[in-house]
Amino acid sequence: MKTVLRIYFHSLVLLSVSTASAEPIDRHALVTRHDVVLNQFDAQNPLSVGNGQFCFTVDATGLQTFPEAFEKTTPLGTLSDWGWHTSPNPNGWSIDTFKFKEYTNLVGRAMPYADVPHNVQTPEIKWLRANPHRLDLGQIGFVFKKSDGSLAQTNDLTDIRQKLDLWQGEIISHFKFEGQSVEVETICDPQSDAIAVHVKSSLLRQGQLAIQIHFPYGTGEVKTADWSQPEAHQTILSQPESNMVEFHRQLDNDVYFAAAKWSDGATLKTVAQHQFEITPGKSTDELELVIAFSTNEIAANNLPSLAATESASQKKWQQFWQAGGAIDLSGSKDPRWFELERRIVLSQYLTAIQDAGNNPPQETGLTYNSWEGKFHLEMHFWHEAHFALWNRVALLEKSLGFYKNILPRAEGTAKKQGYDGARWPKMTSPNGAESPSPVGPFLIWEEPHPIFYAELCYRQHPDSVTLKKYSDIVFATADFMASYATWDEKTQRYVLGPVLQCAQEIFPKDHTLNPTFELTYWRWALETAQSWRTRLGLPRNEKWGAVLKSLAPLPMSGSKYLFTETTPDSYTNPKWNADHPAVLGALSFVPGPGVDVATMRNTLDWIWQNWNWPDTWGWDYPMIAMTAARLGETDHAIDALLLDTPKNHYALNGHVYQRPGLTIYLPANGGLLYATALMAAGWDGAPKRNAPGFPDNGQWHVRWENLSVAP
């Protein structure tokens, strides 16, 4: 077995270091040509610094000075992976005592689900969905005072130039206020959840510029900060020295801490409840501030200096850009190369600062709340799976411990519904509790995901340590999947559903049977779980094998795959040509066992010509690109990634707009990175040429380094 592992690993390494040229990529040039530069106050493009589990989003001043300007676009937040708040619960509501609705499956067995019939939001349902919610840890902004004493507005700033320096991981902001220059550096510490700020301006000496720290109450709303209930929370401060402060924060039963340290000569004053100002001395044009947040008490005198924070940040980011994968398209003739490369580089930065914590990320990462700040496990793949292909698998593995933590609860859900193994929730929080919904509890395509993640990790580290680390999750997942498949005596096969909500969520959950994507993913995951048993020297599982042998074939209509078996009118009823074109997912990141290439090509061609593109989502485009790449339709692969449609627009800051209230959507960024890595480095069985997923037409010159082959 050791010999096989060594051969497998050696082959993988050879493939992962292949490149279109022996010349190494100039990574500094690659990254810095996509630095974000803003020349005006832009409420559509706030910039962020972060370390994967903590993120700080700013306006043109380099701090959160004018948050009101962003309330209807992208709210400015200070969010963390660990910061959660639970509102008072005098009624003792819990998902464990929630009245589940029973549905009957194909063979008449009743199964309870946390349904919300007709989406009627009772107070109990609202509370369960909104709690716990992600917490805004504190707003840090400037206080600008005009010479007449009035406060500044956004249009009082002139000569704005703000730069996100990707290579250094810093935001450099320059602007003028009343004719006076202001220079601001904003940095996030890579090791602690802290930001460091350096300000240089004569306004400091003139008493027209201070820094404000303001703590809000928690809310699951998009704004993430509730300023209307100052009596509902506590802020207790102590000052060990004149240039330091330590805060003890309590919101109902939740506690966290903050501490700050600043330049000598500046003083702290309390402006209002939970609101404080750091006012500089009158003899300096510079001010430094470091402020940190934690679940544990922080000693302010132990905070790093600004210089130490800046040095650590620069070292971390240069290692990030130099050690992971890279794709350089600069030699291409196709004029779209720059935009695609820009999206790739910015997506690496955004997922690194927003999506690399100990829990799966929410759709809006650590910028502001979507769906009460909870995360959706079917989206976990689109956020983080790419880390493995870009040789940053440790960033993916950070969040995989979540599945071990909630395994008992997931096993309880499966048992309650009469299944074996563990059924993973859809919309959840660190405690793993399901959120009531007319959709979420019925989804199944998140169930195979942990097997996919484990396999990605094994491909990076094909050893017994990896097998032992994830085997309990792989096997519990496969046990559920095998028991979820129902034996249909009439047709002598195992089927999926009903009751089932498929990835294309427009189909009725109580009448949907055998969606093509889910069937294929089921087949791949169960066979992969069998491989894990074999690698561990265990016999193949008989139940899994029986399901694999008799799982329903993919439903077809003529020369195309049906979206589900129960929608024979997939191609004749226009109402089905909306939402996710998930039928293509059967041959995308999923390698497509049992998929006929000609049939899938016909399916892709029809969807390309007929789909309702404005109704799609940001991860649909990389999914389509992967399908096209595997089919050899490489022009379509590029076209899909760059399709000009509202939900595939990448803003100046790299974020992808979906709709009001969802102005950033990180599954699109992560999906793009997985797709482009697959297209550049290839996949198992891909054509033996450089960048097999890119067009071989002389228009694309693809150089890549340190990417791994996809399954």
N, C-alpha and C positions, 0 to 999 in steps of 0.2 A: 504493500500500500504506500509506503514512504517513497518508493521509486516512482510510482504513478504520480504522486503529488509533486515530486520534484520535476518530472517531465511536464506536467500541467503548468506548474508555476513558471518553468523556464520558457515554455511556449508563450505564455501570457506576457512575460517581460519582453520577449523579442517583438511581439506585436505592439506592445504599449510604447516602445521607444521609436517605432518607425516614423519616418517623416518624409515629406516630399523633397527634402534637400538635406545634404550633409551639413550645410551652414546652420548654426544655431540661430534661433529666433532672437532678435533684439527685443527682449521683453519690456525693457524700459520704454522704448519707442512705441511698442504695441499698446501698452497701457496708457501712457501719457497723451497719446494723440486723441484719447477719448475723455480726458479730463472735462468735467462739466463746468462751463463758464456762463454766468448770468450777468447781464448788463442792465437789469431793471428789477424793481420789486415785483416778483413773480409768484403770485399765490397759487399757481398751478404746479410749481416745481420746487417745493422745499427740499433742502438737502439734509442728509443725516450722517452721523458718525455712530459707530457701534462696535461691539465685539462678539456678536452672535447671540448673547443672552441679555444684552442691554443695548438700548438704542436711544439716541437723542436727536430730535429733528428740529431744524432751525429755519428762521426766515432770513432775509437779506442782511440782517445785523450780525449773524453768527450765533445769536441766541433766540429765545422765544419772546421777542419784544412785542410783536403785534399779532397775537394768536387769533384775535377776532377776524382778521383778514383771511384766515384759513378755515374757518368753521364750516364753510360750504364747499370746500375743495378737499384739501388733505390736512386734517387737524394736526397741530404740532403737539407731539407727546414725548414724555420721558417714560418709556415702558421697559419692562424686564420680563424675562422668562419666569421668574419666581414671584413677581408682585401680583397678588390676587386679593380681592376683597369680596366678602359675603355680607349682603344686607341683612338686617334683623329678620328673624323668622319666627314670630310669635306663634304661628300656627303649626310649627313643627313639620313643615312640608319636606318630603324626601322622595326621591325616585323609588326607594324601597317600599314606600307605602302608597305610591301613586296607583290609581285604579287603571290597570292595563285593559285594553280592549282585546277580546279574543277573535282570532281569525281561524278559518278552517283550511287546512291544506288539501292537496289533491286526493288524499286517502281518508279525509274526514277527521283528522286529528286537530283538536283545538290548540291554538298557540297564542299566548298573550304578548301584546306589543304595547309600547308606550306611545300610542297613537294620539293624535289631536284631531278628532273627527271634524270635518268641515273647517279645520284650522281656527276653531273658536278659542280665543285666548282668555281662559279664566284666570283669576288672580293666582291660583296655584300654578298653572302652566307658565304664566309669565315669570313667576318667581323662580321656578325650576330652570327655565331656559336662561334666565339672566344671572344665575348664581352658581358658582362664584364667577366674577367678571374680572378682567384684567384691569390693573390699577395704574393710573397715572401717578408717578412717584413725586412729581413736583415740577413746577414751571419756573424756569430760570430765564430772566430777560433783563434788558436794559431799561432804565428810566431816563429818558431824555427830557430835559427842561429847556424851553426856549428862554431867551434873555428876558422875556417879560414874565417868566415863571410858569407859563402854560405848558402842558404836555405835548410832545411831538405826535404827529400823525404820519402815516406811511409816505404821504407826498412831500413831507419835509426832508426826506432823504434825497440826496442828489449824487451824481457821479458814482453810481453803484457799479462795482465789479466784484463778483463773488466767484470763487473757484473751489471746486472739490478736487483736491490733489489726490488722485487715486493711488499713486505710488507710495505716498506718505500716509494716506489715511487721514488727511486733515482738511478742514474747511478754512480757507483764507478769505476774509471779507474786508472790502474797502468801500467806504462811502463818505459823504460829507453831510454835516448837519450845521446849519447856519454858517456855512462857509468853512467850517473847521473839519479837517480830515479825522477819520476814525479807522484804525486798523485793528482787526480782530482775528485771532487764531482760535479754532475750536478743535479739540482733540479728545478722543475717548481712550481711556486706559485699557489695554488688552487683557490685563489680569484681574482688575477689579471693576465694579460697575460705577465708574467715576468719569467725569469730564474735567478737562483742564482748559482754562480760558486765559488768553493774554490780550489785553486791551492797551492800545497806545493812542492817546489823543490829548490835546490841550484842554478839551472839555472837562477832563477829570479834574484838573487844577482849578478850573473856573467854576466848579460846583454844579455843572450842568449835566453830568453823567454819573449814574450809579448803577449797581446791579441789584435786581430784585429776586428773592426766592419766595415762592408762593405755593402753599400746599393745598390741594383740593380734597374733597370727599370723593369716594368711589362711585362709579356708575358704569353700566354696561353699554351706555350710549356711544355713538360714534365719536363724540368729542372727548371721551375718556375722563374728563374732569368736570365735577359738579361743584360750582362755586356758590350754590344757593343754600347750603346747609352748614354754615360754619359751626353751629352748636353740636353737630352730630359727630364731630371728631376732635381729637386733641393733638396739640403740638407742644411738647415740653422741651425747653432748651436749657443748655448749660454752656458756659464759656470758660474752658480751662485756661485760656490766655486771651489777650485782647484781639488777636488776629485769628481766632478759631471759634467754632461753634459746633455743638453736638445736639442733634434733634432726636427726640423719642416721639414716634408717631403712632397713634392708636385710632383705628377706625372700627368701631364695634368690637368684635373679638379678634381683629387682625392687627398685628404690630409689625412695624419695620423701623429702620433707623437711617439717619442721614448725618453727615458731618462735612464741614467745610473749613478750608484754610485759605487765607488770602495775604496779600502783601502787607508788610508792616506799615503802620500809619493810617490804614483804613479802619473804619469802625462799623459795627453792626447796630442797627436800631430796629425796633418793632414798629411797623407802620399800622398794622391791624391784626386781628386774630388770624394766625397762620401766614402772615405776610411780613417779610423782613427785607431791609435794604442794607447793602454794603456800600458805604459812602467813602470814597478815597480821601486821602489827606490833600491839603492844598498846595503841597510842594512837589508834586510828581505828575508826570504825564503818562504814567504806566500803572497798570493794575493787573495782578495775577490772581486767579481763583481756581481752586481745585475743590470739587464737591463730589461726594460718593454716597451710594445708597446700598443697603444690605438688609438681610433678615436678622443679622446679628449686630450687636453694638459695635460702633466704630470709634476708635480713639482718633480724634482730629490730628493729634501730633504725629500719628503714624501714616498720615496720608502722604503719597509721593509728591514731590515737587513738580511744578510744570515742566521743568527741563527733563526730569526723569520720566515723566509720562510721555513727553514728546519723543524721547529717545526710544522708549519701549514700543510706542506705536509705530514709529518708522521702521524699527527692526522687524516687528511682527508683520507689517504689510509688505515689506520687501521680501521676506521669506515666503509669504503667501503667494505673491506674484511669481517668484522665481522657482518655487518647488512644485507647484501643481501643474496641471495641464495648460496648454496654450494653443490657440489657433490664430494664425496670421494669414489674412486674405489680401494683403496689400499688393501682391503681384498680379491680382486679377484684372481682367479687362472689363468684365461686367460692371457697370457703374453702380450697382447695388452693393458692391462688396463693402464699402465703408459703413453703410447703415447696418448691415448684418454684423460686421465686426464690432461696431459700437454697441449693439444690443448684447452681444456675447460678453464683452468686457464689463459693461455696466451691470449685467445680470450676475456676474461673478461677485462683484462688490456688494450688490444689494442682498444676495442670498447669504453671503458671509456675515454681514452685520445684522441681518434680520432673522435668519433661519437656522442658526447653529447653536441652539440651546439644548437643555436637557429634556425638553418636552417638544412634541411636534408643534410647528408654528401655526398661527392663525393666518387666514388669507392675506391680511394686511400686516403681517409680521409684527414688528415692535414699533410701528408708527402710530396707529390708532386702532380703535376697536371695530371689528366686524363680527356680527353674530355674537354680541356680548363679550368679545375677546376670546371666545372658545375656539378650539381648533377642530378641524374636520379630518378624520383619519383617512378618508378616501383621497384627500388632497396631499397627504404626507408624502406620497411618492413624487408628486409634481414639485413639491418644495425641495426635497433633499436627496432623492436617489442619484441625481447628477454628481453629487460629491464623490461617489465611488468611481465613476468613469473619469473624473478629472483628478484622480489620485489624491483626493482629500477625504478618504473614507472615514477617518477619525471624526470628522464633522457630522457625518451621518450616524455613526455609532453612538455619539453622545445622546441622541434621542431614542435609541432603541431600548435602553433600559426602562423606558416608560411602559413597554409591553410586559416586561417582567413584573413591574410594580403593580399593574392593574390585572394581572393574570387571574387572581382569585375572583375578582368581580366579573371578568369576562367569562370565566367558567360558570359562575352563578347565573349569568344571563342565558347561556346555552342550556344549562340544566332546567331553568324555569320554563324554557320553550320546548323541552323534551329532546334536546340535542346533546351529543357528546362534545368534548373538547372545550374550546373557548370561542365565544362570539364577540368580536371586537366592536366597540361602539362607533357611531359616526360623529356626531357633534358632542364634544366632551371637554373636560378640563383635567388638571393633573390628578384628580381623584378617580377618573375613569368612568364616572356616572353618565349614563345616556341622557340626552336632553329630549323631552317629549316633542314629537313632530309628526305631521302627516306623511313625511318623506323619510327622514333620517333613520329611524329604527328599522326600516324595511330594506335599506340598501344592503347589497352584499358584495360589491366589487372592491371594498376595502379589506375584505376578509383574507384574500391571498397575499396581500401586500407584505406582511411580516416574513413570509417565505421568500419573497423576492428580495427583500432587504438582506436577509440572512445569506442568500445565494450570492448577492453582490459582495458581501463581506468575505465570503469564502473564496470567491475568485481573486480577491486581493490577498487573502491570507489562507491558503488552502492547507490547513493543518488541524490537528485534533483539538487545539485550544478553541478555534472558531466553532468547530462542530459541537463541542460540549457547551460552549457559551450560549448558543442559540437553539440547540436541539429541542429543549422543552417548548419553546415558542413555536418552532416549526411543527412539531408533532401535535401540540394542542390545536393549532390552526388546521392541520390536515384532518384531525379527528372530527372537528366541527364540519369541515367542508364535506367529508364523506357522509356524515350522518344527515347533513342538510339536504343532500340529493335524495329525492324520493323515488322509490321503485314504483313504476307505473305498470301494473299487472296487465292492463289491456294492450299496451304497446311493447311490453317486455324490455324496458329500458329505464335507466335512471334519468330523472328530469330535474330541472331547477325551477321552482315556483309552482303555482302561486302558494303563498303570498310573497311577492317580490317586487322591489323597486329597482329597476335597472339603472345603469349610468345615464342613459337617455331618459331623464326623469318624467317625461310627458306621458308615459304609458301607465294605465291604471294598475296599481299594485296587486289588486285582488283578482286580476284576470291575465296577468303576464306570465308567460311560460317560455323558458329556453331562449333568453337573449343571446345573440351570437358572441358578443364580446365576453360575457360572463362564462359561457360554456367553455370557451377556449382558454380563458384564464384559469378556470377550475382544472381543466385537463393538464395544463402546464404545471400548476402549483402542486397538484397531487403527485405527478410523476417526479417533480423535483424533490418533494418530501420523501418519496421512495429512495431516491438517490442518496439522501442524507442517511437513511437507515443503512443502506449498503456501505457507505463510507465508514460508518461506525461499526461495521461487522455484524449488523442485525439483519434478520430476514425481512423481506418485503412484507408490508402489512396487507393482510388478506382483504380486509374491508375496503381499504383504499384501492386495492387492485381490482376488486369486483366493480367498484364505481367506474374506474378508468376503462375497464373492459366493455361496460354496457352503458356508458354515458351517452345521452342523445346526440346524434350527429348534428352538425350545424345546419340550421334551417335555410332552405334555398327557395327561390322563385325564378325559374328559368335559369339564366346565367349569372344571377347575382345572389348575394346573401341577404336574407331577410333580417330586419333589425331584431325582431323576436319571432318566435314560432307562431304567436297569437296575433301577429299583424301581417297577414298575407297581402294586405294592401299597402305595404311599406312604400311601394314605388308608384302607387296610383292615387293615394290619399294625401293631398298636400299638407294636411295638418301634422303629419309625422316627419316632415322634412325640416325640423327645427330642433333647438337645444343641441346637445352634443351629438355629432355623427359617430356615436360610440361603436357602431358596427365595424368601423375601421380599426378600432382598438384591438381587435383579434389578431392583427398583424401590425404591431407598432412597437411599443416597448415589450409587449408580450411577443415571443418569437413565433407564435402562430402554429402550434402543433395541430395537424389535421386540416389546416387551411389550404385550399386550392388556389394557386397563384393566379390562374386565369380568371377564376370567379371573383377573387378579391380585386383584381385589376378592373373588371367590369363594374364592380361596386364603387370603387374609387372614381372611375370616370363619370359615373352617373351622379354621384354626390358632388363632384367638382362642378358639374354643369347646373345642378338643380337645387343646391342647399340654400336655406335661408340664413345667409352669413351674418346679418346683424343680430341674430338670435343665438349665436354661438358664444363660447367663453374662451378666455385667453389661452388655456392649455390645449384647446382643440387643434390649434395650428401646428404646434410641434408634434402632436399625435398624428395628424395627417401627413406631416413631413416624414415621419418615421415609416409610416405605411408606404408612402410613395418611394422612399429610398430602398426599402426591402424588395419592392416590386421592380426596381430598376427604372422607375419613373422619376429620374433625378431632377428634371426641370420642374416637375410638380413639387418636389420636395423643397426646392428653393422658393418657388412661388408661394407655397403654403406658409413658410416662415415670414414672408414679406407681404402677404396678402393685404391689400389696402381696404380694410374694413374697420369699423369703429372700435371693436374690442381687440384689435391687433396693433394698436397705435402705441409706440414706445415714446414717452415724453422725453424732454431734455434730460431729466434726472434718471431716466431708465425705467421708470414705473409705467404700468400698463393700465389704462383707464378701462373700466367695465360699465359703470353706471353711476348716477349720483349716490353718494354714500359708500361707493366702492371704487374710489378713484385710483387705488393701487391694487395690484393683484399678483402676488408673488408666485402662484403656481404657473403663471405664464413665463416668468423669468427662469424658474427652475426647469420647466419643460423645455424651453429653448436650449438650455445648456445640455440636457440629456440628449436631445435630438441632434444638436450639432456635434457632440462628441461621437455619437453613433455614426453620423454621416462622415465624419473625418477618419476615425480610427477603425470603423467597420463593426461588424457583428459576427457571431459564429456562423460560418458558411458564407460570408460575404464574398463578392468577387475579389480576386487577388490583384488589386490595384490600389494606388494611393487614393484616399478619400473616396471610397466607393459610393457614398451617398450624395456626392456632389456631381454636377454635370461634367462629363468628360468631352467637352466641346471646345476646349482652348480658351474659354472665357473665364474660367475659374482656376486660380493658382492657389492651392491649399497647402500650407505648411503647418504642421502640427507637431507637438511634443508632449510626451508623458501623459497621453490619454490611454484608457483601457478599452479593450474590445467589449462590446455589449453582448449580453446573452442572445 
